[in-house]
Amino acid sequence: MQQQLADTDGALPIIFLTGWGDIPMSVRAMKEGAFRVLTKPINAPALLAAIRHAIEKDRLARAERKSLNDLRRRYESLTPRERAVMHGIVAGRLNKQIAAEFGTSEATVKEQRRKVMYKMQADSLVALVFIAERLGLRTEHPRLYPPQVG
């Protein structure tokens, strides 16, 4: 049952209450994602503390998933050229280097860079690099054409 609950998207943290628990069972439950394993008789303050911690952990995990999904949506809103420009930017390339690789003007790359910064809601190069890292994009590419985000 624990594995079925853990396999659901957005599963809540699990707290086991057991009267027959042993160390191997507790270790297995924790390895499979249980938040806590408490043995009976249950200490009410310990149970309440475990529930509070589990709720807080779940709240933080949901907020992180929402934030990452938002970043993915923003990244997916970029055109293929804007993605390539973004990869060049976070790899540390200058606008003129990106323009030379694309065979376009530096002014065109500057405009694409402006669109990338706007769409990704990044107010600085550091913020854009941080976003790229959160998305799991490598920040040093031998060429500019990016892989798809999964």
N, C-alpha and C positions, 0 to 999 in steps of 0.2 A: 504494500500500500504506500509506503514511504516513497518508493521509486516512482510510482505512478503520480503521486502528488508533486514530486520534484520535477517530473518531465513536463508538467503543465507550465505554459508561459506565465510568468508573474506569480509563481507559487509562493505562498506565505511560508515564513520560517516555521519549522516543526520543533515542538518541545515534547519529548517523550516522558511519560510518567509510567513507571514500572515498579512492580513489587518483586519481580524475579530477575532483575537485570544483573548482569555480570560484566566484568571488564571487557572481554571480547565483543559482547553484544553492544556495549556502549561505544567502543571504538568503531565497530562496523557502522552503527547508526550515525556517528559523527562524520565518518569518511563519506557516507552517502548523503550528507548535507543536513543532518539534524542540527538545530541550533543549540539545544541543551538536552541532556538526559538526566532526569531527576528520579530518585528512588523513593518509594513510599516507606514510611509515612512522609508526606509532603510538608515541608516547612513553608507556611503561607508567605512570609516575607521573601523567601528565596524564589518561590513560584512567581510572585508579583514582579520581582526584580527581573527574572528571566523573561517574563511577558513584555515588560517595558523595554528591555534591551532588544528583544526580537522585533517589536513594533518599530523601534527606532532604526534598527538595521534594515528592515523592509522599506521604511520610508526613504532612507538614503539610497538604497538600491533602485527603487522606483524612480527617484529623482535623477539618478545617474543614467538610467536607461532612457528616460524621457529626453534628457539633455543630449545624449549620444544620438538618439533617433532624430532629433531636431538638426543636429550637425549633419547627419547623413542626408536628410532631405535638402538642406542647403547645398551640400556638395553635388547632389544629383540634379539640382536646378542649374548648375553651371553647364555651359556648352562644352563640347569636347575640347575646343581651343582654349576656353577659359580654364578648364582643368589642367591642360598642358602648361598654360602660363602659371597657374598656381604651383604646379610641381617645380617649374623653373625658379619661381620666387623663393619657395621654401628650401630649395637646393642651394640658394645663395647666388644664383646667376643674376647678372645685371640685365636691365631692359635691353640694352644693345646686343647682349649675347643671345638672349631669347629671340630677338628680332632676326638676328643673323641665321639662327637655326631654322626659323620659320620662313625665311626669305621675305620678310615684311618690314615695315618701317618701325622705328622705335616709338613713334607717336601712336601707332596702332597697338603696340604692346602696352604702352602706358594706359591707353583707354581700356584694354582688356584687364589690366591689373586693377584699375579703378573699379571695374565691374565685379571682379573677384572679391575685392575687399568689401564692397557693398553687399553682395549676395551672401558672403560668408559672415557678415557682421563683425569683421575684424577691424579694429581701429589702429592696428600697428602690425609691422612685420612679425614681431614676437608673438602677438596674438594669433596670427595666421599659422605660424610654425606650431604653436601649441595645439591649434585646431587640427592641423595635419597629423600630429602625433596621436591625438585622441582618436582620430579616424583610422589609425593604423597605417597611414601612408608613410612610406620611406621618404626621408627628407634629403637624401642625396641620390640623385638619379644620373646615370651616365647619359641618358637621353631624356627628353622632356615628355614623351607620350606616356601618360599614366595608366596603371592597371585599374581595373574596376574595383570599387569598394564592395565588399561582400557583407 
